[in-house]
Amino acid sequence: MNPRFTDRVVLISGAAQGIGAATALCFAAEGARLALLDMNASALEGVAAQCQALGAQTLQHAGSVADRSVWDGAVAALLARWGRLDVLINNAGITRDARFEKMSVDQFDAVIDINLRGVFHGAQAVTPAMVAAQQGVIINTSSVVGLHGNFGQTNYAAAKAGVIGMTKTWARELGPKGIRVNAVAPGFIETPMTAAIPDKVSEMLVEQIPLGRFGRAEDIANAYAFLASDAAAYVTGTVLEVTGGMML
């Protein structure tokens, strides 16, 4: 089988760990050239080395997705090297959980800055190159929480619901220019972010999942890869839930 992304250029945010790292490895194995963005420069270098071992060319860019200049620098660097940009995966995200009555403005703003404003910055930074090429794919990361809410996650739910709204709007605006825009809504996935969930809570959550387990980072990476591939050429404006059936 021929790799799906040979010579295509894929920009992945939050690529240093968890879902982002699994996504980088997935696309590397499929022939992509990778631009990797994360705040953790040392961890990012480690992921890049693993991708290079699979034969992928990589660029690394360290910085916060909430900073537009970081995005602009990453896009300029990859265009200077490869002259094209095919796929953006807006994957970076954080949590700052607290009950609504006790959530601070700083906790709220931190999550909105990364999980919502960062997605806006990323998509706007890559759009000129995609419009010029009359092709491209933008994949945004929402969450089951953005669809259904979750106790203690007012900020996270607001950001992830906002991502869905932006995704559908951009699909309408950018579709005529050859750009597809979709979102993935993961359920509970085994990552450093969910590792802090107490065991008893984890057990309760698993009981609500028909497939009987938390997802793996690779499950989300595979969803990204499908939406980025030619097999999804007529898919835009959709939210793909990858939840193990949790909200059935």
N, C-alpha and C positions, 0 to 999 in steps of 0.2 A: 504494500500500500504506500502511495506517495504521501509524504508529509503535507499537511493541509496549509501550512503557512511559510513554505519555502520563500525566502528573500523578503517576506513582508516585515514591516517594522511595527513593533508593538510597544507602546508606552504603558507601564504598569505602576500605579502609585501604591504605597504601603507594601512594597515588595520585599522587605527585609525579614518577614516572619509570617507564620500562619498561612492564611489563604493567599496572600500576595506572593509569598515564596513558592508555594505549591503551584500557583498560576505561572510564575516565571519558568519553573521547571517543566511544566506541561507544554508551554509554547516553545521552549527551547528544544524539547524532544520532537516537536513538529516542524522544526526548521526556521523558526522566526528569528529575526534580529531584535534584540531587546534593549529598550531604554528603561532603566529601573530607578524609581524615585522613592526615597524614604528619609526620615530624619536620622535614623541610626546608620551612620556611615560605615562603621566596622561590620555590622551584621549584613549590610547591603553588599559589601565586598565579598563576604562568604557565599551569599546566594549567587552573586555573579560568577564566582569561581566554579560553583556547581553547574551553572548553565554553560559556561565555557567548556567544561569537561564533556558536555553533551554535544559540543560542536557549535554552540551559538556564539555569535558576536554580541558584545554587550557594551553599553554605556551606563555609568552610574552617576546619579545626581542626588546629592544630599541636601535636604531642606524641608521646610514645612509646606504642606499643600495649601495652607491658609494664606501663604505669601505668594501673590501673583508673580512677583519677579522670579521666584524659584521655578514656577511653571514655564515662564517665558525663556529662562535660561536653558531648561531641559529640552524644550522644543527646538530652540535655536541650535543646540549642540547636535541633536539627532538629525536635523535637516542638513546641517553642515557636513555631517559624516555620510549619511545615506541618501539624502535628497528626497525623502518621502516619509510619510507617516500614514499607516493603514488602520491601526486600531489603538484606541485609548481605553484602558480599563481603570476606571475611577474607583479604586478599591480601598484606599486609606480610610481608617476610621478609629475613633476612640470612644470610651465610655467614661462618664462621671456620674454615677448613679446616686440618687437620693430620692426620698419621698417628696412629693410635690411641695408640701408645706415647709419642708426644710431645705429644699434645693436653693443654692446660692446663685446669684446672677453670674458669678464667675464660672460655676459649673455649667450653667446653661449656655453661656457664651462660648466656652471652650469647645463643647460638642458641636454647636452650630457652626463655629469657625472651620473646624476640620471636616465634619460630616456633610455639611450643606454648602457653605461658602467655598470650601475646597473643591467640591464637585463642579460648581459653577466656574471657578477659575480654570480648572483643568479643561473642561469642554470648550470654554471660550478661547483658551490658548491654542488648542489644536485645530479649531474650526477653519481658520484661514487657509492652512495647508490642505485640508480635506476639500474645501470648496474649490480651491485652485485645481485640484486633481479630479474633481467631480466624483469622488468616491471616498468612503471611509466608514468606520464603525466606532461608535461610542457606546460603551457598556458601563452603566452606573450601578453601584452597589446600594441597594435598599436593604430591607430586612422584613421578616415576618412581623416585627414590632411596629414597623411603619404602616402595616396593614391592619393590625389588630390591637396595638397598644401593649404596654406591659408595666406592671407595678414597679415604681421607682425609676422609670425611664422617660419622664416627660420630655427631656431634652433630646434623647436618642430617638424616641418615637416621632417627635416633631421634625427632626432633621431627615429621618428616613422617609417619612410621608412626603416631605418637601422634595426629596429626590425623585419620587414617583411623579409628582406634578411637573417637575422640570423635564423628566424623561419624555413624557407624553407631549409636552409643548415643543421640545426640540425635534421630536420625530415629525411633527407637523411642519415645522419651519424648515428643517434641513433635508427632509425627504426629497423634495424637488431638486436638490443639489447633489443627490446621489449618496447621501449620508444616512445610514441607519442608526437609530438610537434605541437601546433597550435597557432594561434593568433586571438584575437578579435579586431576589429576596430570599436570602438564606434563613433557615431556621436556626436551631442551636447546633453549633459546629464545634468540634474539638479544636480549640485554639488557645493561645495564652490568654485571650480575653475571657473565655468561658471557664478557664481552669480555676478561677477564683470562686466559682459557684459552690456553695457547701454541698457535701455529698447527699444529704437528705433532699435538698432542693433538686439536685441533678436526677435523683431517683424518681421524684415526682414528675419531673419533666419528661423523662424517658417513658413513663407510663402513659403519657398523652400522645406519644408518637407511634403510629401504627407499625412502622418498620422497626421499632424496638431499640433504637440507638440514636445517639447524637450523630450528626453528619461528620464527615471528614473533610479536611481542607481540599482534598482532591475532588470531592463531589462538586464543590463550587467551581474549582478550576475547570472541570469538564463542562460545566454549564457555560462558563465564559467562552470556552473554546468553541462550543457549538454555535453560540450567538455570533461569534466573530467569523465563523467559517462561511464558505459559499453555500453550505447546506441550509443556512438560515437567510438566504438572499432575499426572501420575501417576508421576513419577519422584522417589523419595526413598531415601536410604541408599545411593546408588551412588557409585562412584569412576570418573569419566570420564577415561580416559587420552588425553592429546593429545600424542603422542610421535612421530608420523610412522612408527609401526610399529616403533620401536626395539627392543622386547623380544620381537618375534615369534620 
